[in-house]
Amino acid sequence: MTGSPIGFLREVFAEEPESDALVWRGNSTTYAWLLENLDAWHGRLDADSVEPGTVVVVRGDFSPTAVALFLALVERGCTIIPLTESVRSQWDEFEEIAQCEVVIALDGEGGTVHETGRTADHPHFRRLKEEGHPGLVLFSSGSTGKSKAAVHDLLGILEKFHVRRHKLRTLAFLLFDHIGGVNTMLYTLSNGGTLVTVENRDPDHVLAAMEKHQVDLLPTSPTFINLILLSEAYRRHDLSSLKTVTYGTEPMPQSTLERFHRLFPDVKLQQTYGLSEIGILRSKSKSSDSLWVKLGGEGFETRVEEGILQVKARSAMLGYLNAPDPFTEDGWFITGDEVEVDGEYFRILGRKSEIINVGGEKVYPAEVESCLLEMPGVEDIAVYGEPNPITGRVVAARIRLREPEELRPFRKRMRAFCEGKLQNFKIPVKVELTDDTFHSERVKKMRPRYAAGGVGSTSE
């Protein structure tokens, strides 16, 4: 297709048409199939009068059908809102916010197409339609408040995939409606690799798929790496094909990183950084057991103002649909992540909104979690701040243990363990022992959020 925004992808697909593009529910799909079905979707979209510039919700995941549809919509100049089962309870809300005009619901084999009767008249949508550019709308997780709808010009995101890099067999761990998931899909396909999908994100299920399909690259979260360690699923599966693990979406506890590196010294551990609003930056960790990382690459600039990382990116969103413009007057996006700087390297300390201010002293939850995860018997932990009339905030923790233990002796043992490892104001004052899990369906750490004067945790 002349002038196609995915012409470079079509060229890659045509080079090795019988190579595996995707593995879905254990079955392989070739690049020839993907090309054929990409074109078939154009015919169906014609039949259903889905015109260029239409705002389309795609309910699905990384099925071959969904990937072919995604690419057809890009080529058609439509704006895509991918939505997965993980946000099913918010589908109606998100579709309303996104002014979606057509909903395509997929079941892995086919799908239904229906018009909503809405008109997408937001200025961002009008701009994309006037320029004839494909768009992408991604919703934030809402972990720090209301979900925000970021609108991208997809040409800016696609730009960095024009340069060929490594051909890899990659696990599709990050979701279809997540910037990391979209990045994984485009990187894999643009290099003629194979995207291996999984039906759930249980450690044994994921590692079994990696063993069976000889996965080279696992893009994941620190929380999932910790789940691999806790479950000891790595003992039950052959991971000899694994070359690289990339991790992002949240701060990595140093103790988790070091333990995984000791177990897999030949696997490269690479920290990544990206946000729904700006895309994924190129990155390079100082070493596999280091949390210091270089960020940037072509199309990205970085700077630090008052300890907060700011990014200027060619792939930055046009803006939000349901929130004010977040950019500075000179075009920089304020990430909200507090960082330390050492020459070319950054160390990401955590979201400013999650930092606990104890009497003027800063406490980073990831630092406390990293320390306590080394404590015998501790399986998982979520650290957060609670209001205090004297210090403003105190450190609180919800902790899951491997074996039941009474709260009083545990607190005594915890304080003794932290002695010399954490400053006194960083040691949790309020502690709750629980059997709960601390991660979302996206396998990202969930920390409790309390309003001032709100619910407290079990403590002594």
C-alpha positions in Angstrom: 0.0 0.0 0.0 1.6 3.2 -1.2 2.5 5.6 1.6 1.4 3.1 4.3 2.6 4.0 7.8 3.4 0.3 8.3 5.0 -0.2 4.9 8.3 -1.0 6.7 6.5 -3.7 8.6 5.0 -5.2 5.4 8.5 -5.4 4.1 9.7 -7.3 7.2 6.7 -9.7 7.0 7.3 -10.5 3.3 11.0 -11.4 3.9 10.3 -14.6 5.8 6.6 -15.3 5.2 6.7 -18.8 6.8 8.4 -17.7 10.0 6.4 -17.6 13.2 5.0 -14.1 13.9 2.9 -15.1 17.0 2.2 -18.1 19.3 -1.4 -17.9 20.5 -2.9 -20.5 22.8 0.0 -22.8 21.9 -0.5 -22.5 18.1 1.9 -20.7 15.8 0.8 -18.0 13.2 3.1 -17.1 10.3 3.9 -13.7 8.8 2.1 -14.8 5.7 -1.1 -15.4 7.7 -0.6 -12.0 9.3 -0.3 -10.2 6.0 -3.3 -12.1 4.5 -5.5 -11.3 7.5 -4.3 -7.7 7.7 -5.6 -7.3 4.1 -8.8 -9.2 5.0 -9.5 -6.8 7.8 -9.4 -3.9 5.3 -12.1 -5.6 3.3 -14.2 -6.1 6.4 -13.7 -2.5 7.6 -14.7 -1.3 4.1 -17.9 -3.4 4.3 -18.7 -2.0 7.8 -17.9 1.6 6.6 -15.1 2.2 9.1 -13.6 5.3 7.4 -10.2 6.8 8.0 -10.1 8.9 11.1 -12.7 6.8 12.9 -12.1 6.3 16.6 -12.3 2.5 17.2 -12.2 0.5 20.4 -10.6 -2.9 20.1 -11.6 -5.3 22.9 -9.1 -8.1 22.8 -5.6 -9.2 23.6 -2.5 -10.3 21.6 -4.4 -12.8 19.4 -3.3 -13.0 15.8 -6.7 -11.5 14.9 -6.2 -8.6 17.2 -2.7 -7.8 15.9 -3.9 -8.0 12.3 -6.8 -5.7 13.1 -4.5 -3.3 15.0 -2.2 -3.0 12.0 -5.1 -2.6 9.5 -6.5 0.3 11.6 -3.1 1.9 11.7 -2.8 1.6 8.0 -6.3 3.0 7.6 -5.5 6.1 9.6 -8.0 5.3 12.4 -7.5 6.0 16.1 -7.3 2.8 18.2 -8.3 2.3 21.8 -7.2 -1.2 22.9 -9.0 -2.5 25.9 -8.3 -5.9 27.7 -10.3 -8.0 30.1 -8.2 -6.6 32.9 -10.3 -3.4 32.7 -13.6 -5.0 31.7 -15.4 -3.2 34.6 -14.3 0.2 33.1 -15.1 -0.6 29.4 -18.2 1.6 29.3 -16.5 4.5 31.2 -13.4 4.4 29.0 -15.4 4.2 25.8 -17.5 7.2 26.8 -14.3 9.2 27.7 -12.7 8.2 24.4 -15.8 9.2 22.3 -15.4 5.9 20.5 -17.4 5.6 17.3 -17.0 1.9 16.6 -16.4 -1.0 19.0 -14.8 -4.2 17.6 -15.1 -7.0 20.1 -12.8 -10.0 19.4 -13.0 -13.6 20.7 -9.6 -14.7 19.3 -11.0 -16.1 16.1 -13.3 -13.4 14.7 -15.3 -10.6 16.2 -18.3 -8.2 16.0 -18.3 -4.7 14.7 -20.9 -2.2 15.8 -21.3 1.6 15.7 -21.9 3.5 19.0 -23.7 6.5 17.6 -21.1 8.8 19.1 -19.1 11.5 17.3 -15.5 12.0 18.2 -15.1 15.7 18.1 -12.3 16.3 20.6 -9.6 18.7 19.2 -7.0 15.9 19.3 -9.2 13.6 17.2 -10.0 16.4 14.7 -6.2 17.1 14.4 -5.4 13.5 13.7 -8.2 13.2 11.1 -7.2 16.4 9.3 -3.6 15.2 9.1 -4.6 11.7 8.1 -2.5 10.2 10.9 -3.4 7.1 12.9 -3.9 7.6 16.6 -3.7 5.6 19.8 -5.5 6.2 23.1 -4.0 4.6 26.3 -5.6 4.8 29.7 -3.4 5.1 32.8 -3.8 2.5 35.6 -5.4 5.1 37.9 -3.2 3.9 40.8 -2.6 7.5 41.8 -6.1 8.8 41.0 -8.5 8.9 38.1 -7.5 7.1 34.9 -6.3 9.5 32.3 -6.7 9.0 28.5 -3.5 9.9 26.6 -3.9 10.5 22.9 -0.9 9.7 20.6 -0.1 10.3 17.0 1.0 6.8 16.2 3.4 8.0 13.6 5.6 9.3 16.4 5.5 5.9 18.2 6.2 4.0 15.0 9.2 6.1 14.1 11.7 4.3 16.3 10.9 0.9 14.9 12.0 1.8 11.3 15.6 0.8 12.3 16.1 -2.9 12.4 17.5 -4.4 15.6 17.5 -7.9 17.2 15.2 -10.7 16.0 14.0 -12.3 19.2 11.4 -14.7 20.5 9.7 -12.5 23.1 7.0 -13.1 25.7 4.0 -10.8 25.5 3.8 -10.2 29.3 2.8 -6.5 29.3 -0.8 -6.1 28.1 -2.3 -5.1 24.8 -3.6 -1.8 26.3 -0.4 -0.9 28.0 2.4 1.3 26.3 4.9 -1.4 27.2 2.7 -4.1 25.5 2.4 -2.0 22.4 6.1 -1.4 22.4 6.8 -5.1 22.8 4.5 -6.0 19.9 6.0 -3.4 17.5 9.6 -4.2 18.4 9.1 -7.9 17.9 7.3 -7.6 14.6 9.5 -4.9 13.2 12.5 -7.3 13.6 10.8 -10.4 12.3 10.8 -12.0 15.7 8.1 -14.1 17.4 5.6 -12.8 20.0 4.7 -15.6 22.4 1.5 -15.0 24.2 0.2 -16.4 27.5 -3.4 -16.9 28.8 -2.5 -15.8 32.4 0.4 -14.5 34.3 0.9 -17.1 36.9 4.6 -17.8 37.2 4.4 -21.5 36.4 2.2 -20.8 33.3 4.6 -18.1 32.0 7.8 -20.0 32.6 6.3 -23.2 31.0 5.5 -21.1 27.9 9.0 -19.7 27.9 10.5 -23.2 28.1 8.2 -24.7 25.4 8.6 -21.9 22.9 12.3 -21.1 23.7 11.8 -17.5 24.6 14.8 -15.2 24.4 13.4 -12.0 26.0 11.0 -11.5 29.0 9.8 -7.9 29.4 8.1 -7.8 32.8 7.7 -6.0 36.1 9.7 -6.1 39.3 6.6 -7.6 41.1 6.5 -10.5 38.7 10.3 -11.2 39.1 9.6 -11.3 42.9 6.7 -13.8 42.2 9.1 -16.0 40.2 11.5 -16.0 43.2 8.7 -16.6 45.8 7.1 -19.4 43.9 10.4 -21.0 42.9 8.8 -21.7 39.6 12.3 -21.3 38.0 13.2 -24.7 39.6 10.4 -26.5 37.7 11.2 -25.1 34.2 14.2 -25.1 31.8 15.0 -21.4 31.1 18.2 -22.0 29.2 16.9 -20.1 26.2 16.4 -16.9 28.2 19.0 -14.2 27.3 17.4 -11.0 28.6 14.9 -9.8 31.2 13.8 -6.2 30.9 11.9 -4.7 33.8 10.0 -1.5 34.3 6.6 0.0 35.3 7.7 0.5 39.0 10.8 0.8 41.1 12.9 -2.4 41.5 13.9 -3.5 45.0 17.7 -3.9 45.0 17.4 -7.1 47.0 15.1 -8.6 44.4 17.4 -7.6 41.5 20.5 -9.0 43.2 18.8 -12.3 44.1 17.5 -12.9 40.6 21.0 -12.0 39.2 22.6 -14.5 41.5 20.3 -17.2 40.2 20.7 -16.3 36.6 24.2 -14.8 36.2 24.2 -15.3 32.4 20.8 -13.5 31.8 21.1 -9.8 31.1 18.9 -7.7 33.3 17.9 -4.4 31.7 15.9 -1.6 33.3 13.5 0.1 31.0 11.6 3.4 31.4 8.5 4.7 29.8 5.1 6.2 30.4 1.8 6.1 28.6 2.3 9.8 27.8 5.7 9.7 26.2 6.4 6.1 25.0 9.4 3.9 26.0 12.8 5.5 26.1 15.9 3.6 25.1 17.9 2.5 28.1 21.1 0.9 29.3 21.7 -0.4 32.8 25.1 0.1 34.3 25.2 -3.6 35.0 22.7 -6.5 35.5 22.7 -5.9 39.3 22.7 -2.1 39.2 19.7 0.2 39.4 21.6 3.0 37.7 20.5 3.4 34.1 21.1 5.6 31.1 17.9 7.0 29.5 17.3 8.7 26.2 18.2 7.8 22.7 17.1 9.3 19.4 13.9 11.3 19.7 14.2 11.7 23.5 15.8 14.3 25.8 16.0 14.3 29.6 16.5 16.8 32.3 16.0 16.9 36.1 14.3 19.9 37.8 14.0 19.9 41.6 14.9 16.2 41.7 12.0 15.3 39.2 12.8 13.7 35.9 11.4 15.5 32.8 11.3 14.2 29.3 10.9 15.8 25.9 10.0 13.2 23.2 9.0 13.1 19.6 6.7 10.3 20.5 5.0 12.3 23.3 1.2 12.3 23.4 -0.8 15.2 21.9 -2.5 15.5 25.3 -5.2 14.0 27.5 -8.9 13.7 26.7 -10.0 14.2 30.3 -7.2 16.2 32.1 -5.3 19.5 31.6 -2.2 19.7 29.4 0.7 18.3 31.6 3.6 19.8 29.6 5.8 22.7 30.6 5.7 25.9 28.4 8.8 24.7 26.6 7.4 21.2 25.9 8.8 19.0 28.6 6.7 16.3 30.3 7.0 16.2 34.1 7.1 12.5 34.9 6.5 12.7 38.7 9.4 10.4 39.3 12.1 11.5 41.7 15.6 10.5 40.6 19.3 10.7 41.6 21.8 11.6 39.0 25.4 10.3 38.6 26.9 11.6 35.3 25.0 10.0 32.5 23.1 7.6 34.8 19.8 8.0 36.7 18.5 6.1 39.7 14.7 6.1 39.8 13.7 6.5 43.5 9.9 6.4 43.0 6.8 8.4 42.3 6.8 11.7 44.1 3.2 11.0 45.1 4.3 7.8 46.9 7.3 9.2 48.8 6.6 9.4 52.6 7.5 12.6 54.4 8.3 11.7 58.0 9.0 15.0 59.9 10.8 16.4 56.8 12.7 13.3 56.0 12.0 11.4 52.8 11.2 7.7 52.8 11.1 5.8 49.5 8.8 2.7 49.8 10.9 0.6 47.5 14.0 1.0 49.8 12.1 -0.2 52.8 10.5 -3.0 50.9 13.9 -4.1 49.5 15.3 -4.3 53.0 12.4 -6.3 54.5 12.2 -8.7 51.6 15.6 -10.0 52.9 14.2 -10.7 56.3 13.7 -14.4 57.0 10.0 -15.5 56.6 8.9 -12.4 54.7 7.2 -13.3 51.4 5.9 -9.9 50.2 5.4 -6.4 51.5 3.7 -3.1 50.6 5.0 0.0 52.2 3.0 3.3 52.3 2.5 6.4 54.5 -0.2 7.1 57.1 -1.1 10.4 58.7 0.5 11.2 62.1 -0.3 14.3 64.2 3.4 14.8 65.2 5.5 13.9 62.2 2.9 14.5 59.5 3.3 10.9 58.2 4.7 7.6 59.5 5.8 4.5 57.6 3.2 1.7 57.5 3.5 -1.8 56.0 1.3 -4.7 55.0 3.3 -7.9 55.2 2.7 -11.4 54.0 4.7 -14.1 55.8 5.6 -17.6 54.7 4.4 -19.1 58.0 1.9 -17.6 60.6 3.5 -15.5 63.3 2.1 -13.4 66.1 2.3 -9.6 65.5 4.1 -8.6 68.7 7.2 -11.0 68.3 7.3 -10.2 64.5 7.5 -6.5 65.2 10.3 -7.1 67.7 12.1 -9.3 65.2 11.6 -6.8 62.4 13.1 -3.9 64.4 16.1 -6.0 65.3 16.6 -7.0 61.7 16.4 -3.3 60.5 18.9 -2.1 63.0 21.9 -0.8 61.1 20.1 -1.3 57.7 17.5 1.4 57.9 17.5 4.7 59.7 15.0 4.7 62.5 12.4 6.9 60.9 12.3 4.5 57.9 11.3 1.4 60.0 7.6 0.8 59.8 5.7 2.0 62.8 2.3 0.5 61.8 2.4 -3.1 60.7 -0.4 -5.4 59.4 0.2 -9.1 58.8 -2.0 -10.4 56.0 -2.6 -13.2 53.5 -3.5 -10.7 50.8 -1.6 -10.2 47.5 -0.1 -6.8 46.7 -0.3 -6.7 42.9 -2.9 -5.8 40.3 -3.9 -7.9 37.3 -1.1 -6.1 35.5 1.3 -7.6 38.0 2.3 -4.3 39.4 2.7 -3.4 43.1 -0.4 -2.0 44.7 0.1 0.1 47.8 -2.8 1.0 50.1 -3.9 4.6 49.8 -5.5 6.3 52.9 -7.1 9.7 53.2 -5.9 11.8 56.1 -7.6 10.5 59.2 -8.8 7.4 57.3 -8.6 3.8 58.1 -5.6 2.6 59.9 -3.8 -0.8 59.9 -3.4 -3.4 62.5 -0.6 -2.3 64.9 0.6 -2.3 68.4 
